[in-house]
Amino acid sequence: MNMTASQKHPEQALWRHTLPAGEPYVCDVKQGQTLRLLDLQGNQAVDTLFYAAANLRERYDAQRTLRRQNNLYLTTGSVLYSNLGNPLLTIVADTCGRHDTLGGACAQESNTVRYGVETRYMHSCRDNFLCACGHDGRLSKRDIAANINFFMNVPVTPAGGLTFEDGISAPGKYVELRAETDVVVLISNCPQLNNPCNGWDPTPVEVLVWA
């Protein structure tokens, strides 16, 4: 884990938005600006996707990002690469220390497989992404790819499997990313109630942007 605190002050942010528990959000971050995702109450998973604003078909690429940094997890210094091989953002501060790139977004299908047929129609991050795309108008279903789960704890077992464990975040923990180009940010503040990623209790997070 690579813990690095930020020198930025919330009162100096260009803007800040509190995202309620379980809700989606879309925002724009300009090149050179810094985005902070703040875990207000601790252990809240924040499923996030990034797109190049100039060409929305260019988006965060999990495989390319992991291969170039030779690490399964993201923390300070990690560069998020696009499917065209360009840097989209760089993590410049992180007080959580590790963020998941493998667990993906919860969906109707995965809820059913993991937790039973009665959970099929429970709200999910994939549904959140689709709703946000519909309201924003610039993105569509085809633009939803493998996402980052900020603050989520998904260890890899010795056999190569994934486990969803209690979060390693805490109230007030945050991650900051500097935009290397103009980006569109698509967020689902995870509504999942069936695994311990957020302590079975989704909570609000805050989104802040500095010049």
C-alpha positions in Angstrom: 0.0 0.0 0.0 1.2 3.5 -0.8 -0.4 6.1 1.4 0.1 9.7 0.3 -1.8 12.7 1.8 -2.9 15.7 -0.3 -2.0 19.3 0.3 -5.3 20.5 -1.2 -8.0 22.1 1.0 -11.7 21.4 0.4 -12.6 25.1 0.9 -10.4 25.9 -2.2 -12.1 23.4 -4.5 -13.7 24.7 -7.7 -16.8 22.7 -6.8 -17.9 19.8 -4.6 -20.9 17.5 -4.7 -22.2 15.0 -2.1 -23.3 11.9 -3.9 -26.1 10.1 -1.9 -25.8 6.4 -1.1 -26.5 4.1 -4.0 -26.8 6.9 -6.7 -25.1 7.5 -10.0 -23.2 10.6 -11.2 -21.6 12.0 -14.3 -19.1 15.0 -14.3 -16.4 16.5 -16.4 -12.8 17.1 -15.3 -10.5 19.3 -17.4 -6.9 18.5 -18.2 -4.7 19.5 -15.2 -7.6 19.5 -12.7 -7.6 17.2 -9.7 -10.5 15.0 -8.8 -11.0 13.7 -5.2 -13.3 10.9 -4.3 -13.9 11.1 -0.5 -15.3 8.2 1.5 -17.3 10.1 4.1 -18.4 7.3 6.4 -15.9 4.5 5.5 -15.9 1.3 3.4 -18.1 2.6 0.6 -17.3 1.2 -2.8 -17.3 3.8 -5.6 -17.5 2.1 -9.1 -16.0 4.5 -11.6 -15.3 4.7 -15.4 -13.4 7.4 -17.3 -13.6 8.5 -20.9 -11.6 10.9 -23.0 -14.0 13.9 -23.5 -12.8 14.5 -27.1 -13.5 10.9 -28.2 -15.9 9.0 -25.9 -14.9 5.7 -27.6 -11.6 6.2 -25.9 -12.0 4.9 -22.3 -10.2 3.5 -19.3 -8.7 0.1 -20.1 -8.2 -2.2 -17.1 -6.0 -4.7 -18.9 -3.6 -2.1 -20.4 -3.5 -0.2 -17.1 -2.6 -3.3 -15.1 -0.1 -4.6 -17.6 1.8 -1.3 -17.8 2.1 -0.9 -14.0 2.5 -4.6 -13.3 0.2 -4.5 -10.4 -3.4 -5.6 -9.8 -4.3 -2.7 -7.5 -4.2 1.0 -7.9 -2.7 3.6 -5.5 -0.5 6.7 -5.6 1.5 6.9 -8.8 -0.8 4.6 -10.8 -1.5 5.8 -14.3 -4.9 5.0 -15.8 -4.5 4.2 -19.4 -7.1 4.2 -22.2 -7.9 1.5 -24.8 -5.8 3.6 -27.2 -2.8 3.5 -24.9 -3.0 7.2 -23.7 -2.8 8.3 -20.1 -6.2 9.5 -18.9 -5.5 10.2 -15.2 -2.7 9.7 -12.6 -3.4 9.0 -8.9 -1.5 11.7 -7.1 -2.8 11.2 -3.5 -4.3 8.2 -1.7 -5.0 7.7 2.0 -6.8 4.4 1.5 -3.8 2.7 -0.1 -5.3 0.2 -2.5 -8.2 0.1 -5.0 -9.8 -2.8 -6.8 -9.6 -3.3 -10.6 -11.0 -6.9 -10.8 -14.3 -7.2 -9.0 -16.3 -5.3 -11.7 -19.7 -3.7 -11.3 -22.5 -5.6 -9.6 -25.4 -6.4 -12.0 -28.7 -8.3 -12.1 -26.9 -11.3 -13.4 -24.1 -11.3 -10.9 -26.5 -10.7 -8.0 -28.5 -13.7 -9.1 -25.5 -16.0 -9.4 -23.8 -14.9 -6.1 -26.8 -14.2 -3.8 -29.9 -16.0 -5.2 -32.7 -15.3 -7.6 -34.5 -13.2 -5.1 -31.8 -10.5 -5.5 -32.1 -10.2 -9.3 -34.1 -7.0 -9.3 -32.1 -5.3 -6.5 -30.5 -2.0 -7.6 -26.9 -2.5 -9.0 -24.0 -0.5 -10.3 -24.6 -1.6 -13.9 -28.2 -0.2 -13.6 -26.7 3.0 -12.1 -24.3 3.3 -15.1 -27.2 2.8 -17.6 -29.4 5.4 -15.8 -26.6 7.9 -15.7 -25.8 7.3 -19.4 -29.4 7.8 -20.3 -29.7 11.1 -18.4 -26.4 12.5 -19.6 -27.0 11.6 -23.3 -23.3 11.3 -24.3 -22.7 7.7 -23.3 -24.7 4.5 -24.0 -24.7 0.8 -23.0 -21.9 0.0 -25.4 -19.6 2.4 -23.5 -19.8 0.4 -20.2 -16.5 -1.5 -19.7 -14.5 -3.0 -16.9 -14.5 -0.4 -14.1 -12.4 0.6 -11.1 -13.9 0.0 -7.6 -12.3 2.7 -5.5 -12.1 1.8 -1.8 -13.2 -1.8 -2.4 -11.3 -4.8 -1.1 -11.2 -7.8 -3.4 -8.2 -10.0 -2.5 -6.9 -12.6 -5.0 -6.7 -16.1 -3.4 -3.7 -18.4 -3.9 -5.8 -20.4 -6.4 -6.4 -17.2 -8.5 -10.0 -16.6 -7.4 -11.5 -13.4 -6.1 -13.1 -12.8 -2.7 -15.1 -9.8 -1.5 -13.9 -8.8 1.9 -14.6 -6.0 4.4 -13.3 -2.7 3.1 -10.0 -1.3 4.1 -11.1 2.3 4.0 -12.4 4.5 6.8 -14.3 7.7 7.3 -12.4 10.6 5.6 -10.2 8.4 3.4 -9.8 9.7 -0.2 -8.1 9.2 -3.5 -7.1 12.0 -5.8 -6.5 11.8 -9.5 -5.0 14.4 -11.9 -6.6 14.5 -15.3 -3.9 14.2 -18.1 -6.6 15.1 -20.7 -10.2 16.3 -20.5 -12.2 13.4 -19.1 -15.8 12.4 -18.5 -16.3 10.6 -15.2 -19.1 8.1 -14.7 -19.7 7.0 -11.1 -21.9 4.5 -9.3 -21.9 5.0 -5.6 -22.4 1.3 -5.0 -25.9 0.3 -3.8 -24.9 -3.3 -3.0 -26.5 -4.8 0.1 -25.3 -8.4 -0.2 -21.6 -8.4 0.3 -19.3 -6.7 2.8 -17.7 -4.3 0.4 -19.6 -1.4 2.1 -20.5 -3.2 5.4 -24.0 -4.0 3.9 -24.8 -0.3 4.4 -24.3 2.0 1.4 -23.3 5.6 2.5 -22.7 8.9 0.8 -19.4 10.0 -0.8 -18.2 13.4 -1.8 -16.7 14.4 -5.2 -14.4 17.5 -5.3 -12.5 19.1 -8.1 -9.6 21.6 -7.9 -8.0 23.7 -10.7 
